[in-house]
Amino acid sequence: NRLARELHDTLAQSLAAIALQLESADVLLETGAPSDRISAAVQRAMELTRASLEEARRSVLDLRAAPLEGRSLPEALATLVEAVDRQNGLRASLELIGAARPLPPRVEIGLYRIAQEALNNVARHAGARICRVRLTTTPGEVRLLVADDGAGFDTNEVSDGRLGLVGLNERARLLHGQLRLETSPGAGTAVEVVVPLLS
Protein backbone atom coordinates (compact mmCIF):
# COMPACT_ATOMS: atom_id res chain seq x y z
CA ASN A 1 0.00 0.00 0.00
CA ARG A 2 1.50 3.31 -1.14
CA LEU A 3 0.20 5.31 1.84
CA ALA A 4 1.51 2.76 4.34
CA ARG A 5 4.96 2.93 2.73
CA GLU A 6 4.91 6.73 2.80
CA LEU A 7 3.89 6.69 6.47
CA HIS A 8 6.71 4.28 7.30
CA ASP A 9 9.32 6.29 5.37
CA THR A 10 8.21 9.63 6.84
CA LEU A 11 8.16 8.33 10.41
CA ALA A 12 11.53 6.61 10.00
CA GLN A 13 13.14 9.85 8.77
CA SER A 14 11.49 11.92 11.50
CA LEU A 15 12.48 9.56 14.31
CA ALA A 16 16.07 9.43 13.01
CA ALA A 17 16.23 13.26 13.03
CA ILE A 18 14.80 13.41 16.57
CA ALA A 19 17.28 10.78 17.79
CA LEU A 20 20.14 12.76 16.22
CA GLN A 21 19.12 15.94 18.06
CA LEU A 22 18.80 14.10 21.38
CA GLU A 23 22.18 12.40 20.91
CA SER A 24 23.66 15.81 20.17
CA ALA A 25 22.14 17.19 23.38
CA ASP A 26 23.52 14.21 25.32
CA VAL A 27 27.06 14.79 23.96
CA LEU A 28 26.83 18.51 24.78
CA LEU A 29 25.69 17.65 28.30
CA GLU A 30 28.58 15.21 28.84
CA THR A 31 31.17 17.71 27.59
CA GLY A 32 29.87 20.52 29.79
CA ALA A 33 28.75 22.69 26.87
CA PRO A 34 26.88 25.95 27.58
CA SER A 35 23.28 25.36 28.60
CA ASP A 36 21.90 27.43 25.72
CA ARG A 37 23.45 25.00 23.18
CA ILE A 38 21.98 22.01 25.03
CA SER A 39 18.62 23.74 25.26
CA ALA A 40 18.67 24.53 21.52
CA ALA A 41 19.21 20.85 20.65
CA VAL A 42 16.39 19.76 22.98
CA GLN A 43 14.07 22.45 21.58
CA ARG A 44 14.81 21.28 18.04
CA ALA A 45 14.01 17.69 19.03
CA MET A 46 10.71 18.87 20.53
CA GLU A 47 9.82 20.79 17.34
CA LEU A 48 10.58 17.73 15.22
CA THR A 49 8.47 15.57 17.54
CA ARG A 50 5.47 17.90 17.23
CA ALA A 51 5.83 18.10 13.44
CA SER A 52 6.14 14.30 13.21
CA LEU A 53 3.02 13.82 15.31
CA GLU A 54 1.04 16.15 13.03
CA GLU A 55 2.34 14.35 9.94
CA ALA A 56 1.43 10.97 11.46
CA ARG A 57 -2.11 12.21 12.17
CA ARG A 58 -2.47 13.37 8.56
CA SER A 59 -1.15 10.07 7.25
CA VAL A 60 -3.53 8.05 9.43
CA LEU A 61 -6.43 10.09 8.03
CA ASP A 62 -5.17 9.24 4.55
CA LEU A 63 -5.13 5.54 5.44
CA ARG A 64 -8.73 5.65 6.64
CA ALA A 65 -10.12 5.94 3.12
CA ALA A 66 -12.86 3.35 3.69
CA PRO A 67 -15.75 5.83 3.28
CA LEU A 68 -14.84 6.29 -0.38
CA GLU A 69 -14.27 2.57 -1.00
CA GLY A 70 -11.85 3.24 -3.83
CA ARG A 71 -14.12 5.78 -5.54
CA SER A 72 -13.28 9.37 -6.38
CA LEU A 73 -14.95 12.10 -4.31
CA PRO A 74 -17.41 13.02 -7.13
CA GLU A 75 -18.42 9.35 -7.49
CA ALA A 76 -18.90 8.95 -3.73
CA LEU A 77 -20.91 12.20 -3.53
CA ALA A 78 -23.12 11.03 -6.42
CA THR A 79 -23.92 7.82 -4.52
CA LEU A 80 -24.60 9.78 -1.33
CA VAL A 81 -26.92 12.25 -3.09
CA GLU A 82 -28.81 9.40 -4.82
CA ALA A 83 -29.34 7.72 -1.44
CA VAL A 84 -30.69 10.95 0.10
CA ASP A 85 -32.95 11.42 -2.92
CA ARG A 86 -34.39 7.89 -2.58
CA GLN A 87 -34.69 7.62 1.19
CA ASN A 88 -35.92 11.03 2.33
CA GLY A 89 -38.32 12.20 -0.36
CA LEU A 90 -36.00 15.11 -1.12
CA ARG A 91 -35.18 16.20 -4.65
CA ALA A 92 -31.42 16.09 -4.23
CA SER A 93 -28.97 17.00 -6.99
CA LEU A 94 -25.21 17.12 -7.46
CA GLU A 95 -23.37 19.69 -9.58
CA LEU A 96 -19.68 19.39 -10.39
CA ILE A 97 -17.80 22.52 -11.48
CA GLY A 98 -14.19 22.63 -12.64
CA ALA A 99 -11.81 20.05 -14.03
CA ALA A 100 -11.81 16.80 -12.10
CA ARG A 101 -8.49 16.27 -10.39
CA PRO A 102 -7.25 13.88 -7.71
CA LEU A 103 -7.29 15.48 -4.28
CA PRO A 104 -5.25 14.44 -1.23
CA PRO A 105 -7.08 11.48 0.37
CA ARG A 106 -7.62 13.32 3.67
CA VAL A 107 -9.31 16.20 1.78
CA GLU A 108 -11.59 13.81 -0.12
CA ILE A 109 -12.52 11.92 3.05
CA GLY A 110 -13.03 15.12 5.04
CA LEU A 111 -15.26 16.70 2.39
CA TYR A 112 -17.24 13.48 2.02
CA ARG A 113 -17.85 13.38 5.79
CA ILE A 114 -18.89 17.05 5.78
CA ALA A 115 -21.36 16.40 2.94
CA GLN A 116 -22.69 13.36 4.79
CA GLU A 117 -23.23 15.32 8.01
CA ALA A 118 -24.75 18.34 6.24
CA LEU A 119 -27.17 16.16 4.25
CA ASN A 120 -28.13 14.34 7.44
CA ASN A 121 -28.95 17.74 8.98
CA VAL A 122 -31.11 18.61 5.97
CA ALA A 123 -33.04 15.34 6.20
CA ARG A 124 -33.57 15.60 9.97
CA HIS A 125 -34.14 19.30 10.59
CA ALA A 126 -34.80 21.33 7.46
CA GLY A 127 -38.23 20.22 6.27
CA ALA A 128 -36.86 20.84 2.78
CA ARG A 129 -38.21 19.73 -0.61
CA ILE A 130 -35.07 20.47 -2.62
CA CYS A 131 -31.42 20.05 -1.71
CA ARG A 132 -28.43 20.69 -3.92
CA VAL A 133 -24.81 19.72 -3.48
CA ARG A 134 -22.15 21.53 -5.50
CA LEU A 135 -18.46 20.63 -5.67
CA THR A 136 -16.27 23.31 -7.26
CA THR A 137 -12.60 22.57 -7.94
CA THR A 138 -10.08 25.23 -8.99
CA PRO A 139 -6.27 25.07 -9.00
CA GLY A 140 -6.12 26.84 -5.63
CA GLU A 141 -9.10 25.53 -3.68
CA VAL A 142 -12.05 23.19 -3.51
CA ARG A 143 -15.53 24.29 -2.39
CA LEU A 144 -18.35 22.09 -1.18
CA LEU A 145 -21.82 23.63 -0.92
CA VAL A 146 -24.89 21.94 0.57
CA ALA A 147 -28.00 24.12 0.23
CA ASP A 148 -31.70 23.47 0.87
CA ASP A 149 -35.03 25.28 0.55
CA GLY A 150 -36.16 24.28 4.03
CA ALA A 151 -37.30 26.19 7.08
CA GLY A 152 -33.95 27.78 7.90
CA PHE A 153 -33.33 29.02 11.42
CA ASP A 154 -32.12 31.90 13.53
CA THR A 155 -28.48 31.16 14.36
CA ASN A 156 -28.84 33.07 17.64
CA GLU A 157 -31.60 30.75 18.85
CA VAL A 158 -30.22 27.33 17.93
CA SER A 159 -27.27 25.68 19.67
CA ASP A 160 -24.33 24.71 17.47
CA GLY A 161 -24.34 21.24 18.98
CA ARG A 162 -27.91 20.47 17.96
CA LEU A 163 -27.27 20.98 14.28
CA GLY A 164 -23.86 19.35 14.27
CA LEU A 165 -22.22 22.67 13.46
CA VAL A 166 -19.41 22.02 15.93
CA GLY A 167 -18.56 18.78 14.11
CA LEU A 168 -18.72 20.48 10.71
CA ASN A 169 -16.50 23.31 11.92
CA GLU A 170 -13.99 20.86 13.37
CA ARG A 171 -13.83 18.82 10.16
CA ALA A 172 -13.30 22.01 8.13
CA ARG A 173 -10.56 23.15 10.54
CA LEU A 174 -8.72 19.83 10.20
CA LEU A 175 -8.58 20.48 6.46
CA HIS A 176 -7.28 24.04 7.07
CA GLY A 177 -10.57 25.18 5.57
CA GLN A 178 -13.36 27.57 6.46
CA LEU A 179 -17.02 26.82 7.10
CA ARG A 180 -19.61 29.38 6.02
CA LEU A 181 -23.24 29.20 7.08
CA GLU A 182 -26.06 31.25 5.56
CA THR A 183 -29.58 30.85 6.92
CA SER A 184 -32.58 32.67 8.25
CA PRO A 185 -36.11 31.59 9.22
CA GLY A 186 -38.09 30.59 6.13
CA ALA A 187 -35.18 31.09 3.74
CA GLY A 188 -33.43 27.71 3.72
CA THR A 189 -29.85 26.97 4.72
CA ALA A 190 -26.55 26.92 2.83
CA VAL A 191 -23.40 25.39 4.29
CA GLU A 192 -20.19 25.93 2.33
CA VAL A 193 -16.72 24.65 3.09
CA VAL A 194 -13.72 26.19 1.33
CA VAL A 195 -10.48 24.20 1.50
CA PRO A 196 -7.19 25.55 0.11
CA LEU A 197 -5.23 23.18 -2.10
CA LEU A 198 -1.55 23.53 -1.28
CA SER A 199 0.73 22.97 -4.25
BELVEN-V645134 format. One record per residue. N is the residue number from 1. PSI is psi in radians with two decimals (* if undefined). OMEGA is omega in whole degrees, 0 to 359 (NA if undefined). Layout:
{{N,PSI,OMEGA} {N,PSI,OMEGA}}
This chain:
{{1,2.19,184} {2,-0.78,183} {3,-0.68,179} {4,-0.71,178} {5,-0.77,180} {6,-0.72,179} {7,-0.79,180} {8,-0.85,182} {9,-0.78,181} {10,-0.80,181} {11,-0.70,180} {12,-0.79,179} {13,-0.77,182} {14,-0.79,181} {15,-0.63,177} {16,-0.72,180} {17,-0.69,178} {18,-0.79,179} {19,-0.70,180} {20,-0.77,180} {21,-0.70,180} {22,-0.66,176} {23,-0.70,178} {24,-0.76,179} {25,-0.68,180} {26,-0.76,178} {27,-0.77,179} {28,-0.67,180} {29,-0.77,182} {30,-0.56,183} {31,0.09,178} {32,0.57,179} {33,2.80,178} {34,2.51,185} {35,-0.51,181} {36,-0.56,177} {37,-0.70,177} {38,-0.80,180} {39,-0.69,180} {40,-0.72,179} {41,-0.72,179} {42,-0.74,179} {43,-0.73,179} {44,-0.71,178} {45,-0.70,179} {46,-0.72,178} {47,-0.77,179} {48,-0.67,179} {49,-0.81,180} {50,-0.76,180} {51,-0.68,180} {52,-0.69,179} {53,-0.76,179} {54,-0.73,179} {55,-0.69,178} {56,-0.73,178} {57,-0.78,180} {58,-0.73,182} {59,-0.67,178} {60,-0.69,175} {61,-0.70,179} {62,-0.65,181} {63,-0.46,183} {64,1.00,185} {65,0.19,184} {66,-0.67,183} {67,-0.52,182} {68,-0.32,177} {69,0.77,177} {70,-0.01,180} {71,2.80,172} {72,2.87,178} {73,-0.81,178} {74,-0.70,179} {75,-0.76,180} {76,-0.69,178} {77,-0.67,179} {78,-0.75,178} {79,-0.75,180} {80,-0.80,181} {81,-0.71,177} {82,-0.72,180} {83,-0.74,178} {84,-0.73,181} {85,-0.75,182} {86,-0.78,193} {87,-0.45,190} {88,0.10,180} {89,0.29,177} {90,2.55,168} {91,1.70,184} {92,2.43,181} {93,2.72,178} {94,2.30,176} {95,2.28,179} {96,2.19,181} {97,2.35,179} {98,2.82,181} {99,2.30,177} {100,2.36,178} {101,2.59,177} {102,2.33,178} {103,2.78,174} {104,2.41,183} {105,-0.70,183} {106,-0.52,177} {107,-0.78,179} {108,-0.80,181} {109,-0.78,181} {110,-0.77,180} {111,-0.64,177} {112,-0.80,180} {113,-0.67,178} {114,-0.78,178} {115,-0.75,180} {116,-0.84,182} {117,-0.74,180} {118,-0.72,179} {119,-0.61,176} {120,-0.73,177} {121,-0.74,180} {122,-0.84,182} {123,-0.64,186} {124,-0.63,192} {125,-0.42,196} {126,-0.52,187} {127,0.62,186} {128,2.74,173} {129,-0.57,184} {130,2.41,177} {131,2.36,178} {132,2.48,177} {133,2.29,180} {134,2.23,176} {135,2.06,181} {136,2.14,180} {137,2.21,174} {138,2.97,179} {139,-0.53,186} {140,-0.27,184} {141,2.88,173} {142,2.39,181} {143,2.37,175} {144,2.13,179} {145,2.31,171} {146,1.99,184} {147,2.54,179} {148,2.89,179} {149,0.51,185} {150,-2.78,188} {151,-0.44,186} {152,-3.11,180} {153,2.88,175} {154,2.02,184} {155,-0.38,179} {156,-0.28,186} {157,-0.12,183} {158,2.31,180} {159,2.50,178} {160,-0.71,185} {161,-0.68,184} {162,-0.68,183} {163,0.17,179} {164,0.32,183} {165,-0.55,178} {166,-0.80,179} {167,-0.73,179} {168,-0.75,178} {169,-0.74,182} {170,-0.75,179} {171,-0.72,178} {172,-0.73,181} {173,-0.70,180} {174,-0.42,178} {175,0.15,185} {176,0.54,181} {177,-3.11,179} {178,2.46,176} {179,2.28,177} {180,2.35,181} {181,2.21,175} {182,2.13,179} {183,2.74,170} {184,2.74,183} {185,2.21,178} {186,-0.01,186} {187,0.26,180} {188,-3.11,183} {189,2.45,174} {190,2.17,176} {191,2.18,179} {192,2.33,176} {193,2.27,179} {194,2.09,183} {195,2.14,177} {196,2.50,176} {197,1.90,183} {198,2.30,181} {199,*,NA}}
